[in-house]
Amino acid sequence: MVFEKVKTILSDQFDVEEDTITMETDILQDLGADSLDVMDLMMTLGEEFDIQVDDSEVENLTTVGALVDFIESNLP
């Protein structure tokens, strides 16, 4: 369920087909995100899942799988 929501958010934000997003998708390289895109994404995910994403955590969240794992482990 978390993966499906993340895929939808990424698809909308980066204008890519949801079917092309996998757990191994690299946010910077595969989706073409820059640092501003990443910060916007973290704010969107924080609002969507009601979690806090610290700036220190962001550098570790490079793949969709890492994002999903982080979200699942921080859900309220």
N, CA, C and O atoms as a MOPAC input file, in Angstrom:
PM7 MOZYME 1SCF
protein

 N      0.82500 1    -1.19400 1     0.00000 1
 C      0.00000 1     0.00000 1     0.00000 1
 C      0.87000 1     1.25900 1     0.00000 1
 O      0.60300 1     2.19100 1    -0.75800 1
 N      1.89700 1     1.29600 1     0.83300 1
 C      2.80000 1     2.44500 1     0.86400 1
 C      3.48000 1     2.58400 1    -0.49300 1
 O      3.58600 1     3.68900 1    -1.02500 1
 N      3.94300 1     1.46400 1    -1.05600 1
 C      4.61400 1     1.50000 1    -2.35400 1
 C      3.69900 1     2.07600 1    -3.43000 1
 O      4.13800 1     2.87600 1    -4.25500 1
 N      2.43900 1     1.67600 1    -3.42500 1
 C      1.49100 1     2.16500 1    -4.43000 1
 C      1.28800 1     3.68100 1    -4.30800 1
 O      1.25300 1     4.38700 1    -5.31700 1
 N      1.15600 1     4.17600 1    -3.08000 1
 C      0.99700 1     5.62400 1    -2.87600 1
 C      2.24500 1     6.38100 1    -3.31100 1
 O      2.15300 1     7.43300 1    -3.94500 1
 N      3.42000 1     5.83700 1    -2.96500 1
 C      4.68200 1     6.47500 1    -3.33700 1
 C      4.80600 1     6.51600 1    -4.85800 1
 O      5.21300 1     7.53300 1    -5.42000 1
 N      4.45600 1     5.41300 1    -5.52700 1
 C      4.50700 1     5.37700 1    -6.98800 1
 C      3.61700 1     6.46000 1    -7.59500 1
 O      4.01800 1     7.13900 1    -8.54100 1
 N      2.42000 1     6.61900 1    -7.05500 1
 C      1.49300 1     7.63200 1    -7.56400 1
 C      2.07000 1     9.03300 1    -7.38400 1
 O      2.01500 1     9.85100 1    -8.30100 1
 N      2.61600 1     9.30600 1    -6.22000 1
 C      3.21000 1    10.62100 1    -5.94100 1
 C      4.38300 1    10.87800 1    -6.87600 1
 O      4.49000 1    11.96100 1    -7.45100 1
 N      5.26600 1     9.89000 1    -7.03500 1
 C      6.41800 1    10.05200 1    -7.91600 1
 C      5.99000 1    10.24000 1    -9.36100 1
 O      6.55600 1    11.06300 1   -10.07900 1
 N      5.00900 1     9.49100 1    -9.77900 1
 C      4.50100 1     9.59300 1   -11.14700 1
 C      3.97300 1    10.99500 1   -11.42300 1
 O      4.25000 1    11.57900 1   -12.47000 1
 N      3.21600 1    11.52400 1   -10.47800 1
 C      2.66400 1    12.88100 1   -10.61900 1
 C      3.76000 1    13.93900 1   -10.60100 1
 O      3.76600 1    14.84300 1   -11.43700 1
 N      4.67800 1    13.83100 1    -9.66300 1
 C      5.69300 1    14.85800 1    -9.48800 1
 C      6.72400 1    14.86800 1   -10.62000 1
 O      7.19400 1    15.93300 1   -11.02000 1
 N      7.07400 1    13.69100 1   -11.13400 1
 C      8.13600 1    13.61900 1   -12.13700 1
 C      7.62200 1    13.28000 1   -13.53200 1
 O      8.41100 1    13.07600 1   -14.45500 1
 N      6.30500 1    13.22100 1   -13.68500 1
 C      5.67600 1    12.99800 1   -14.98300 1
 C      6.21800 1    11.73700 1   -15.66900 1
 O      6.64400 1    11.76900 1   -16.82300 1
 N      6.18900 1    10.63800 1   -14.92800 1
 C      6.58700 1     9.34000 1   -15.47000 1
 C      5.44800 1     8.34900 1   -15.24700 1
 O      4.59700 1     8.54600 1   -14.37900 1
 N      5.44400 1     7.28500 1   -16.04100 1
 C      4.42400 1     6.24500 1   -15.89200 1
 C      4.65800 1     5.46400 1   -14.60200 1
 O      5.79100 1     5.10100 1   -14.28600 1
 N      3.58500 1     5.20800 1   -13.86300 1
 C      3.70700 1     4.44500 1   -12.61400 1
 C      4.33100 1     3.07400 1   -12.85400 1
 O      5.08500 1     2.57700 1   -12.01800 1
 N      4.01900 1     2.46600 1   -13.99400 1
 C      4.52400 1     1.12500 1   -14.30000 1
 C      6.04800 1     1.08200 1   -14.40800 1
 O      6.64500 1     0.01300 1   -14.28000 1
 N      6.68000 1     2.22900 1   -14.64200 1
 C      8.14200 1     2.24700 1   -14.79200 1
 C      8.85300 1     2.37900 1   -13.44900 1
 O     10.07600 1     2.25500 1   -13.38400 1
 N      8.10500 1     2.62900 1   -12.38500 1
 C      8.69700 1     2.83000 1   -11.06200 1
 C      8.71300 1     1.50400 1   -10.30100 1
 O      7.68400 1     0.85800 1   -10.10400 1
 N      9.92700 1     1.12400 1    -9.88000 1
 C     10.09000 1    -0.10600 1    -9.09900 1
 C     10.76300 1     0.25400 1    -7.77100 1
 O     11.12500 1     1.40800 1    -7.54000 1
 N     10.92200 1    -0.72500 1    -6.92400 1
 C     11.60600 1    -0.49500 1    -5.65000 1
 C     13.07000 1    -0.11400 1    -5.86900 1
 O     13.68000 1     0.53000 1    -5.01500 1
 N     13.63200 1    -0.51200 1    -7.01100 1
 C     15.03500 1    -0.22100 1    -7.31100 1
 C     15.23400 1     1.11900 1    -8.01700 1
 O     16.37200 1     1.53700 1    -8.22600 1
 N     14.15500 1     1.79200 1    -8.38300 1
 C     14.26100 1     3.06300 1    -9.10100 1
 C     15.04300 1     4.07400 1    -8.26600 1
 O     14.72600 1     4.31700 1    -7.10100 1
 N     16.07700 1     4.66100 1    -8.88700 1
 C     16.89000 1     5.69200 1    -8.23800 1
 C     16.23200 1     7.04400 1    -8.48400 1
 O     15.97700 1     7.42400 1    -9.62700 1
 N     15.96300 1     7.75900 1    -7.41200 1
 C     15.21000 1     9.01400 1    -7.50900 1
 C     15.97600 1    10.07400 1    -8.28700 1
 O     15.38600 1    10.80000 1    -9.08700 1
 N     17.26400 1    10.16900 1    -8.06500 1
 C     18.06700 1    11.18400 1    -8.75400 1
 C     18.36100 1    10.78700 1   -10.19600 1
 O     18.11400 1    11.56100 1   -11.12100 1
 N     18.88600 1     9.58700 1   -10.38400 1
 C     19.32200 1     9.18000 1   -11.72200 1
 C     18.16900 1     8.77100 1   -12.62800 1
 O     18.09600 1     9.21800 1   -13.77300 1
 N     17.27600 1     7.93400 1   -12.13700 1
 C     16.21000 1     7.41000 1   -12.99400 1
 C     15.05900 1     8.39500 1   -13.20200 1
 O     14.43400 1     8.41300 1   -14.26300 1
 N     14.78500 1     9.20800 1   -12.19100 1
 C     13.67200 1    10.15900 1   -12.30200 1
 C     14.13700 1    11.57600 1   -12.62600 1
 O     13.32200 1    12.45800 1   -12.90000 1
 N     15.44500 1    11.78700 1   -12.59300 1
 C     15.98300 1    13.10100 1   -12.95000 1
 C     15.73400 1    14.17700 1   -11.90800 1
 O     15.66700 1    15.36000 1   -12.24200 1
 N     15.59600 1    13.78300 1   -10.65700 1
 C     15.32400 1    14.74500 1    -9.58600 1
 C     16.57800 1    15.53600 1    -9.23700 1
 O     17.69300 1    15.01800 1    -9.29400 1
 N     16.37400 1    16.79900 1    -8.87600 1
 C     17.46900 1    17.58600 1    -8.32500 1
 C     17.17300 1    17.82900 1    -6.84200 1
 O     16.17300 1    17.33600 1    -6.32100 1
 N     18.02400 1    18.57400 1    -6.17500 1
 C     17.86600 1    18.74000 1    -4.72200 1
 C     16.54800 1    19.41700 1    -4.34900 1
 O     15.95000 1    19.08400 1    -3.32600 1
 N     16.09400 1    20.35800 1    -5.16400 1
 C     14.80700 1    21.00300 1    -4.87600 1
 C     13.65100 1    20.01800 1    -5.06000 1
 O     12.69900 1    20.02100 1    -4.27900 1
 N     13.73600 1    19.17900 1    -6.09300 1
 C     12.71100 1    18.15300 1    -6.29900 1
 C     12.64300 1    17.21000 1    -5.10300 1
 O     11.56000 1    16.83400 1    -4.65300 1
 N     13.81000 1    16.83600 1    -4.59800 1
 C     13.86200 1    15.91200 1    -3.46300 1
 C     13.23500 1    16.54300 1    -2.22800 1
 O     12.47700 1    15.88700 1    -1.51400 1
 N     13.54200 1    17.80700 1    -1.97000 1
 C     12.95900 1    18.47900 1    -0.80100 1
 C     11.43900 1    18.58900 1    -0.94100 1
 O     10.70800 1    18.38600 1     0.02800 1
 N     10.97100 1    18.90900 1    -2.14000 1
 C      9.53600 1    18.98100 1    -2.39200 1
 C      8.89700 1    17.61100 1    -2.19200 1
 O      7.82200 1    17.49700 1    -1.60200 1
 N      9.56000 1    16.58600 1    -2.68300 1
 C      9.06400 1    15.22200 1    -2.52100 1
 C      8.95800 1    14.84800 1    -1.04600 1
 O      7.96600 1    14.25200 1    -0.62700 1
 N      9.96800 1    15.19200 1    -0.26200 1
 C      9.95300 1    14.85400 1     1.16700 1
 C      8.82300 1    15.57500 1     1.89400 1
 O      8.19900 1    15.01200 1     2.79300 1
 N      8.56300 1    16.81700 1     1.50500 1
 C      7.44000 1    17.54500 1     2.11200 1
 C      6.11500 1    16.87800 1     1.74400 1
 O      5.23700 1    16.72300 1     2.59300 1
 N      5.97500 1    16.48800 1     0.48900 1
 C      4.74800 1    15.82400 1     0.04100 1
 C      4.54700 1    14.50200 1     0.76500 1
 O      3.44400 1    14.20100 1     1.22200 1
 N      5.61400 1    13.71000 1     0.87100 1
 C      5.51200 1    12.42600 1     1.56600 1
 C      5.21800 1    12.62900 1     3.04500 1
 O      4.45300 1    11.86800 1     3.63800 1
 N      5.81900 1    13.64300 1     3.64100 1
 C      5.56000 1    13.93900 1     5.04500 1
 C      4.10100 1    14.24900 1     5.29500 1
 O      3.51600 1    13.78900 1     6.27600 1
 N      3.50900 1    15.04000 1     4.39400 1
 C      2.08600 1    15.37900 1     4.52700 1
 C      1.20100 1    14.17100 1     4.26100 1
 O      0.24200 1    13.92600 1     4.99400 1
 N      1.51600 1    13.42400 1     3.22600 1
 C      0.69300 1    12.27900 1     2.83100 1
 C      0.65700 1    11.19400 1     3.89900 1
 O     -0.39700 1    10.61900 1     4.17000 1
 N      1.81200 1    10.91400 1     4.50900 1
 C      1.90600 1     9.81300 1     5.46300 1
 C      1.97800 1    10.28200 1     6.91100 1
 O      2.09800 1     9.45800 1     7.81700 1
 N      1.90600 1    11.59000 1     7.14400 1
 C      1.95800 1    12.16700 1     8.48700 1
 C      3.22400 1    11.73600 1     9.22600 1
 O      3.17900 1    11.26200 1    10.36100 1
 N      4.35700 1    11.91900 1     8.53800 1
 C      5.65100 1    11.60200 1     9.13300 1
 C      6.56700 1    12.80900 1     9.00700 1
 O      6.31500 1    13.71900 1     8.21900 1
 N      7.63100 1    12.80100 1     9.79500 1
 C      8.64300 1    13.85600 1     9.74100 1
 C      9.89000 1    13.27700 1     9.09600 1
 O     10.41400 1    12.25700 1     9.54300 1
 N     10.36400 1    13.93400 1     8.04300 1
 C     11.59000 1    13.48700 1     7.38000 1
 C     12.68100 1    14.50200 1     7.70000 1
 O     12.64900 1    15.63400 1     7.21700 1
 N     13.64600 1    14.08600 1     8.51800 1
 C     14.75500 1    14.97400 1     8.87200 1
 C     15.68600 1    15.13600 1     7.69100 1
 O     15.87400 1    14.21100 1     6.90100 1
 N     16.27100 1    16.32400 1     7.57400 1
 C     17.21500 1    16.59200 1     6.49000 1
 C     18.36200 1    15.59000 1     6.48400 1
 O     18.86400 1    15.23000 1     5.42000 1
 N     18.78100 1    15.13400 1     7.66500 1
 C     19.89400 1    14.18500 1     7.74800 1
 C     19.53300 1    12.82200 1     7.15700 1
 O     20.41900 1    12.06900 1     6.75100 1
 N     18.24700 1    12.50400 1     7.10700 1
 C     17.79800 1    11.22400 1     6.56100 1
 C     17.74000 1    11.24100 1     5.03200 1
 O     17.88200 1    10.19900 1     4.39300 1
 N     17.53400 1    12.41100 1     4.45400 1
 C     17.26400 1    12.53100 1     3.02400 1
 C     18.36700 1    11.92200 1     2.17200 1
 O     18.07700 1    11.27500 1     1.16600 1
 N     19.62100 1    12.11400 1     2.55000 1
 C     20.72400 1    11.61000 1     1.73000 1
 C     20.75200 1    10.08400 1     1.64100 1
 O     21.35700 1     9.52900 1     0.72400 1
 N     20.10200 1     9.40500 1     2.58400 1
 C     20.04700 1     7.94300 1     2.56100 1
 C     18.87100 1     7.40300 1     1.75000 1
 O     18.80700 1     6.20900 1     1.45900 1
 N     17.95500 1     8.27700 1     1.39200 1
 C     16.73900 1     7.85400 1     0.70400 1
 C     16.89100 1     8.05800 1    -0.80300 1
 O     16.24700 1     8.92700 1    -1.39200 1
 N     17.73900 1     7.25500 1    -1.40800 1
 C     18.05900 1     7.45200 1    -2.82200 1
 C     17.21900 1     6.60800 1    -3.77000 1
 O     17.09400 1     6.93200 1    -4.95100 1
 N     16.64300 1     5.52700 1    -3.25500 1
 C     15.80800 1     4.67200 1    -4.10800 1
 C     14.37700 1     4.66000 1    -3.58000 1
 O     14.10700 1     5.04400 1    -2.44200 1
 N     13.47900 1     4.21300 1    -4.43400 1
 C     12.07800 1     4.09800 1    -4.02800 1
 C     11.96000 1     3.10800 1    -2.87600 1
 O     11.19000 1     3.33300 1    -1.94200 1
 N     12.71000 1     2.02400 1    -2.93400 1
 C     12.67000 1     1.03000 1    -1.85500 1
 C     13.09100 1     1.61600 1    -0.52300 1
 O     12.47800 1     1.33100 1     0.50600 1
 N     14.13400 1     2.43300 1    -0.53600 1
 C     14.58500 1     3.08000 1     0.69900 1
 C     13.51000 1     4.01600 1     1.23200 1
 O     13.28900 1     4.08600 1     2.44100 1
 N     12.84300 1     4.73400 1     0.33700 1
 C     11.74700 1     5.61800 1     0.75700 1
 C     10.62400 1     4.82300 1     1.40800 1
 O     10.13800 1     5.17700 1     2.48200 1
 N     10.21800 1     3.74600 1     0.74300 1
 C      9.11800 1     2.92100 1     1.24900 1
 C      9.47500 1     2.34800 1     2.62300 1
 O      8.66100 1     2.39000 1     3.54500 1
 N     10.68400 1     1.81800 1     2.75600 1
 C     11.11900 1     1.26300 1     4.05300 1
 C     11.10500 1     2.33500 1     5.13900 1
 O     10.65600 1     2.08600 1     6.25800 1
 N     11.59900 1     3.53000 1     4.80500 1
 C     11.62600 1     4.62600 1     5.77200 1
 C     10.20700 1     5.00500 1     6.20200 1
 O      9.93500 1     5.17000 1     7.39200 1
 N      9.33000 1     5.13600 1     5.24900 1
 C      7.93600 1     5.51300 1     5.54400 1
 C      7.28300 1     4.45100 1     6.42000 1
 O      6.66300 1     4.77200 1     7.43400 1
 N      7.42400 1     3.19000 1     6.03000 1
 C      6.78800 1     2.10400 1     6.79300 1
 C      7.30400 1     2.04100 1     8.22900 1
 O      6.54500 1     1.73400 1     9.14800 1
 N      8.58200 1     2.33000 1     8.42500 1
 C      9.13200 1     2.26200 1     9.77800 1
 C      8.82300 1     3.50900 1    10.60900 1
 O      9.07100 1     3.52800 1    11.81400 1
 N      8.28300 1     4.54600 1     9.96900 1
 C      7.97100 1     5.77800 1    10.69500 1
 C      6.48900 1     6.13000 1    10.71500 1
 O      6.11500 1     7.21900 1    11.15100 1
 N      5.66300 1     5.23400 1    10.25400 1
 C      4.22200 1     5.50900 1    10.28000 1
 C      3.73800 1     5.63800 1    11.71900 1
 O      4.18600 1     4.91300 1    12.60800 1
 N      2.81900 1     6.56800 1    11.93200 1
 C      2.29500 1     6.74400 1    13.30800 1
 C      1.47300 1     5.54700 1    13.76400 1
 O      0.96600 1     5.53800 1    14.88600 1

